[in-house]
Amino acid sequence: MKALPLEAKKRTVTGKRVKNLREAHVLPATIYGKTTKPISIQVEGDTFDRTFQQTGETGLIQLTVDGEKHPVLVKNVQRDPVSGLPVHVEFHQVSLKEKIHAKVPIVFTGESQAVKEKVGTLLQLLSEIEVEALPTDLPEHIEVNISGLISVNDHMTVKELSMPENIALLTDPEIMVVKIGELLAPEPEPTPAPVEGEVAEGEEAGVEGEEKGTEEKKETPEKPEEPPKKE
């Protein structure tokens, strides 16, 4: 993958004053590496966003800082917990001749017949795999075709993935990537509790029965027999 260019400047603003940079849509960042001392830099926020959308964390960036070129990968993007906007970026400088370890995201392609016919549900058990490769050979993502998953319990493991050339797999090959699980039965709807003042169904019948029983007991009592008359 060809490195994408990105311009940056060395940064002198530090501490709480970096807030002023962010308000001006300038993103504070740092470059570090195995043989590179940390360098504080700043990049245009909008420009970084467009670049990062294309590279992710595995795409190579040719970062130019005041005329000096640095081949880097985006190692970490810190984001505001409320707005979700980036507030700081860490770039990892790499050697183009030295293999590195990286985590590559998994992307599903195709359509599972089991899911289409609603006999099962798709369970993604792994979202990325770890690989070793030269920075220029790192793929943007690994595609996984799920069209062969047609029944419940059908699955694919890491060793079944189609890997690009010059990529060494580091993730355990026996780990399951995706599986067709059983459809969950919908939970029964709870019976609503009776509103205060209302009589629950069944109780009313009981009350009526009691009233009827009471009414039956209110029959006119029989008159006592008169004693026989004396002659």
SULLINUR-V594492 format. One record per residue. N is the residue number from 1. RES is the residue in one letter. PSI is psi in whole degrees, 0 to 359 (* if undefined). BURIAL is b if it has 9 or more other ideal C-beta (glycine too) atoms within 8 Angstrom, else e. D_LAST is the distance of its C-alpha to the last C-alpha in Angstrom with 1 decimal. Layout:
n=[N/N]
res=[RES/RES]
psi=[PSI/PSI]
burial=[BURIAL/BURIAL]
d_last=[D_LAST/D_LAST]
//
This chain:
n=[1/2/3/4/5/6/7/8/9/10/11/12/13/14/15/16/17/18/19/20/21/22/23/24/25/26/27/28/29/30/31/32/33/34/35/36/37/38/39/40/41/42/43/44/45/46/47/48/49/50/51/52/53/54/55/56/57/58/59/60/61/62/63/64/65/66/67/68/69/70/71/72/73/74/75/76/77/78/79/80/81/82/83/84/85/86/87/88/89/90/91/92/93/94/95/96/97/98/99/100/101/102/103/104/105/106/107/108/109/110/111/112/113/114/115/116/117/118/119/120/121/122/123/124/125/126/127/128/129/130/131/132/133/134/135/136/137/138/139/140/141/142/143/144/145/146/147/148/149/150/151/152/153/154/155/156/157/158/159/160/161/162/163/164/165/166/167/168/169/170/171/172/173/174/175/176/177/178/179/180/181/182/183/184/185/186/187/188/189/190/191/192/193/194/195/196/197/198/199/200/201/202/203/204/205/206/207/208/209/210/211/212/213/214/215/216/217/218/219/220/221/222/223/224/225/226/227/228/229/230/231]
res=[M/K/A/L/P/L/E/A/K/K/R/T/V/T/G/K/R/V/K/N/L/R/E/A/H/V/L/P/A/T/I/Y/G/K/T/T/K/P/I/S/I/Q/V/E/G/D/T/F/D/R/T/F/Q/Q/T/G/E/T/G/L/I/Q/L/T/V/D/G/E/K/H/P/V/L/V/K/N/V/Q/R/D/P/V/S/G/L/P/V/H/V/E/F/H/Q/V/S/L/K/E/K/I/H/A/K/V/P/I/V/F/T/G/E/S/Q/A/V/K/E/K/V/G/T/L/L/Q/L/L/S/E/I/E/V/E/A/L/P/T/D/L/P/E/H/I/E/V/N/I/S/G/L/I/S/V/N/D/H/M/T/V/K/E/L/S/M/P/E/N/I/A/L/L/T/D/P/E/I/M/V/V/K/I/G/E/L/L/A/P/E/P/E/P/T/P/A/P/V/E/G/E/V/A/E/G/E/E/A/G/V/E/G/E/E/K/G/T/E/E/K/K/E/T/P/E/K/P/E/E/P/P/K/K/E]
psi=[131/140/137/138/147/128/144/168/153/144/131/343/128/177/215/341/348/344/325/325/313/323/336/15/33/133/120/144/170/140/133/165/177/321/18/127/147/135/123/125/175/143/154/128/314/321/318/316/315/321/316/329/331/325/327/212/2/350/138/138/133/94/120/121/108/44/347/129/139/114/119/162/149/116/321/137/113/134/152/129/339/305/336/1/147/140/344/145/140/122/135/114/134/162/131/348/4/129/147/164/138/154/124/129/153/135/127/141/164/187/132/130/327/321/319/319/4/40/352/172/145/126/112/113/347/130/345/158/153/134/169/130/167/148/326/346/356/128/156/323/169/123/138/116/118/10/341/356/104/349/161/137/354/143/171/141/171/322/344/357/147/109/142/163/155/21/123/130/130/337/145/121/343/353/137/133/315/151/150/116/168/149/136/133/140/141/140/143/136/145/125/140/146/142/144/130/342/155/128/151/134/322/323/319/322/320/317/320/320/319/318/319/322/319/322/327/343/36/155/125/147/145/140/147/138/143/150/141/143/135/*]
burial=[b/e/b/b/e/b/e/b/b/b/b/e/b/e/e/e/e/b/e/e/b/b/e/e/e/b/b/b/b/b/b/b/b/e/e/b/e/e/b/b/b/b/b/b/b/e/b/b/b/e/b/b/e/e/b/b/b/b/b/b/b/b/b/b/b/e/e/e/e/b/b/b/b/b/e/e/b/e/b/e/e/e/e/e/e/b/b/b/b/b/b/b/b/b/e/e/e/e/e/b/e/b/b/b/b/b/e/b/e/e/e/b/b/b/b/e/e/e/e/b/b/b/e/b/e/b/e/e/b/b/b/b/b/b/b/e/b/b/b/b/b/b/e/b/e/b/e/e/b/e/b/b/e/b/b/b/b/b/e/e/b/e/e/e/e/e/b/e/b/e/b/e/e/e/b/b/b/b/b/b/b/e/e/e/e/e/e/e/e/e/e/e/e/e/e/e/e/e/e/e/e/e/e/b/e/e/b/e/e/e/e/e/e/e/e/e/e/e/e/e/e/e/e/e/e/e/e/e/e/e/e]
d_last=[135.1/137.6/137.2/136.0/138.0/136.5/138.4/137.6/139.3/139.5/137.0/137.8/134.5/132.1/129.0/126.8/129.5/128.7/125.9/128.6/129.8/126.4/125.9/129.2/127.8/130.2/128.8/129.9/130.7/132.4/134.7/134.8/135.9/137.2/140.8/140.0/139.3/136.4/137.5/135.5/135.6/133.9/133.2/132.1/128.3/128.2/131.1/129.5/126.2/128.0/130.0/127.0/125.0/127.7/128.5/125.3/125.9/128.1/130.5/134.0/135.1/138.7/138.1/141.2/141.4/144.4/146.4/145.5/143.5/140.6/138.8/135.1/131.6/128.6/127.0/124.2/122.9/120.9/118.5/116.7/113.0/111.8/114.3/115.4/119.0/121.7/123.0/125.4/127.1/128.7/131.5/132.6/136.3/137.1/140.2/140.7/142.2/139.5/136.1/133.0/129.3/127.0/123.4/123.3/120.1/118.5/117.9/115.8/117.1/115.6/111.9/109.5/107.8/104.7/104.4/105.2/102.4/100.0/99.5/100.8/102.0/105.5/105.9/109.2/109.6/113.1/114.7/118.3/120.6/123.5/126.9/130.5/133.3/136.3/135.1/136.7/134.7/131.2/129.0/126.8/123.8/122.9/121.2/118.4/117.6/113.8/113.8/113.7/110.3/107.9/105.0/102.7/104.6/108.0/110.3/113.9/115.6/118.7/121.0/120.1/121.4/124.7/127.0/130.2/133.5/134.9/131.4/130.2/126.5/125.2/121.4/119.8/120.1/116.8/114.8/112.5/113.4/110.7/107.7/105.1/101.6/98.2/96.4/93.7/90.2/88.9/86.5/82.9/82.1/79.8/76.3/76.2/73.9/71.1/72.1/70.3/67.2/66.9/64.4/65.9/65.1/62.2/60.7/59.5/57.6/56.0/54.9/53.5/51.6/50.1/49.1/47.5/45.6/44.4/43.3/41.3/39.5/38.5/35.8/32.5/30.1/26.9/23.6/21.3/18.2/15.0/12.5/9.3/6.5/3.8/0.0]
//
